[in-house]
Amino acid sequence: MFNIGWFKGSVEIEGIHPLESGVLRRRYRRDRRPERGIEPAWRFYPREIVRIATAQARWAALFARLGLIYWRVARDPRRAQYMDAALAPVRDDEVETHELYRSDAARAYLGQERRLDDLRHGRGEPANDKKAARRAAEDINEPERLAG
């Protein structure tokens, strides 16, 4: 949650990239372009104090909003039942219809996941023969074989 707030606030509140921001953004009166001239202290510092106070209030409001969202989600009794397309397990009909699963690597991964799922639920037997063990070792070393 902290990183979400940091990235969102850096752009929306400070107007800079998150990697350039900090807890308190310091500006200096003399850091100006040459053609703009140095701003007088009596004008710069009061404006800077107001800017800092406003930014800190906006940061506090942002993290309060995010904390409230987190609090509601964490205490929702139905949170374990939540499912969307990104979290849903892959169905068999999706493997045949979606382009994402048509590569050899994706098919190998899905086959491995199915085999492991079968083993976890007692529906399959681990391969004990030497051919299966050698095939598994070749599959592991496949990137090395292709690179050479």
C-alpha positions, 0 to 999 in steps of 0.5 A: 500500500505504501508504494501505491501511495508513493507513486500516486502521490508523487505524480498527483501531489508533487508533479514529479517522478516517484524516484525524484520525490521524498517525504519532504520536497525541499526547494531552494530560493536560488535554484532558478533559471538564469533568465528568471532572476532570484525571487525575494526571500519575503515572497519565496518563504511564505509561499514555500511554507504554504506549499509544503503544508498543502502538500503534506495535508494532501499526502495525509489525505491520500494515505488516509483514503488508501488506509480506509480502502485497505481496512475495508478489504481486510475486514470483508468476510467475503474477501476470500471468495473474490475472483476476477479474470486475472485470479481465475484458474485456467479452464480447459476450454481457454487453453484451446481458444486463447492465443496466450496459451498457444506457444510451446512454453505455455503448453509445457507450463500448463502440462506441468501445472496439471501434472502437479495438480494431479499429484497434489490431489492423488489423481496421478502417479509420479514417474519412476521409470528412467525414461521419464526422469531423463525426459524431465532432465532434458526439459530442464536443460532445454534452454542450455541446449538451444543456446549452444 
